Amino acid sequence: MIGRCRYYVTFINNFSCYTWILPMKKMSQVHSHFQKLKNQVEKETGRHIHCLRLDGGKEHLFDEFISCLQCEVIRKEFLCRHTPQENGVGETKNRHILEVAHTMLHFYWGEATSTTIYLMNWCTINGVHELTPYEIFVAKKLIRSYLKVFESIVDIYIPNEKRQKLDLKLEKCIMVDTRPIKRDT
């Protein structure tokens, strides 16, 4: 559950600026989150991660994470924390995430930051042929028709097997995430 997380880690593709945000309960989860993301990226794109820039946070102190990078032959670049001169993309992105999420924030900071990244990946970047980070990274055109306003009231369909004969088929809920839901079939 995102709402119970106190930390997050962001991964930014340097070429496309496509960004992932992964909420964490403990800083020690960076390694497992990176492994899952690495596998997902390799599966979806067929490309490998060659370099990882670390901002000098505590996540790089975990031996398991460092040994993973060495086994995978991923070059590590250590940057000074809170120095936009060295890590302009990461520092600017993290500040932007928090500013946008803060405007959306009520009680759901995890959902707000995840939604922020999702929407950032869907906004065009000036100077890159008017393409979004998603379109550059995945090389597919976007379909935006299902997006809803954060914290708007939406109707959620209740499947037949989860209701009785005379129960309502729709339930009013508050939208706290704009990402598409992947349902188990």
N, C-alpha and C positions, 0 to 999 in steps of 0.2 A: 504494500500500500504506500503510495507516494507521500501522503499527508503525514506519515510518522517519521519521515526522513529529515535529518538535520543538516546533511551535507549534499553536495552534488559535484560531479566532475563533468567538464565539457571536453569534447573532442571536436576539433575543427579541421576540415580538409583544407589544406593550404591553397590548393589550386582553385577550388570552386567556392570556398567559404561555407560549404554545407556543414552543418553543426549537429551534434548529438548532445543531449544532456541526460545524464544518468543519476537520479537521486540515490543517496546512500544513507544508511543508518549509522555506519561506521566508516572511517577513512580507509580501513584495511580492505574494503570492498573494491577499491580501485582496480586491483589486479583481476578479479573475476569479471568485473564490468568490461575491462579492456579486452579480455579474452573473448567474451561474448560478442563484443562489437567487432573485433578483428575477424572472427569467423563469419559474422553477418556480412561485413564489407567484402571479404574475399568471395563469399558465395554469390552475392548480388552483382558484383562488378567483375570478378575474375582477376582483380588486381591485388597486389600485396602492399602492406604498409612497410615503407622503407626507413622512415625517420619519425621519431616521437620527441616533441619539444616539451620539456617539463618545466613548470614555472618555479621550481624551488620549494614547492609545497611538501608536506610530510609524506605524500603518497609514494615518492621515490625512495624513501628510506626502508621500505619493506623489501627484504631480500628476495622474497618469492617473485615480486614484480620485476626487479632488476634481472634476476636470473632468467625469467621468462623472456625478457627483451633480448638477452644475450643468446639464448637458445634459438630464438626466431630470427636472429641476425638483423635486429632492428636497431638502427643507430639512435643513440640518446643524445639530446642536446639540452643541457641544463641552463636555464635562464634565471635571472634575478627576479624575485617576486615584486609585484607592484611597480614595475618599471616599464611603462609603455614604450620607452625608447627601444628596449630589447624585444618586448613581446606585445607590440602594438595591437595585433589582431586579437590575441587572446584577452588582453586587458580591456580593450574596447568592447569586444563581444560580451564579456562577463558583465561589464558595467551596463551595457545596453539591455541584456537579459533582465537584470535586476530592476532597471528603470521601467521597462515595459511591464514586467510581472508585477511591480509595485502598483502600477495603475490598475491592474486587473485584480489585485489581491484583495480578498476579503478574509477567508479562512483557509484557502486552499493554495498555499505557496507552491507546493510541489506540482500540482496540476497547472497552476499559473505559469511557472517557469517552463514546464514541458510544452504547454500550448504556445508560449512565446517562441521557443526554438522552432516548433513546427511551423508557425506563421513566418518566422524569419527565413526559413528555408524555402518558403513559397513566395517571397517578395523579390522583385528584380534588383540586381546590383548594377549601378551605373557603370558604364564602361565595359561591360561584358556582354555586348550584343543584346541587351535587354532580356537576358535569360535569368531565371532564378537559380539559386544554388542547387535546388532539386533537379532542375532540367539539365544543368551542367553535369552534375554528379551521376545521375541515372540515365541521362540521354533519352528522356521521355517527356512528352508534353503533359502539362498539368490539367486536371479536371477540378475546378473549384466549386462546383455547384452545391456540394453538401455542407459547406462551412456555415456555422451558426455563430451568433454573438455570444461571447463568454458571459456566463451567469444569466443567460436568457432562459425563459421557461420553454421547455420542449415536451412533446408527448413521446413516451417510450412505449413501444408495443410489447405486450406481455404474451408470450407464446401459449398456445392451448394447453400444453402439459404443465404449465405453472399457474393455471387458474381453474376455477370451477365454472360450471355451465353459465351461471348468471353474473359472474364477476365482470368488471370492466375490462375491456381489451387494451386500454391505454392508461398510462399513469403519468401524471404531471411530475416533471423533475426539473432540476436546475442544471444547465449545461456548464460543466467545469472543465471540459476537454474537447477540443475540436478535431482531434485526430480520429481517423476512421477506426471503428471497432472491428477487430478480427474475431469472428465467431467460430467456435468449434462446431463442425458439422458432422 
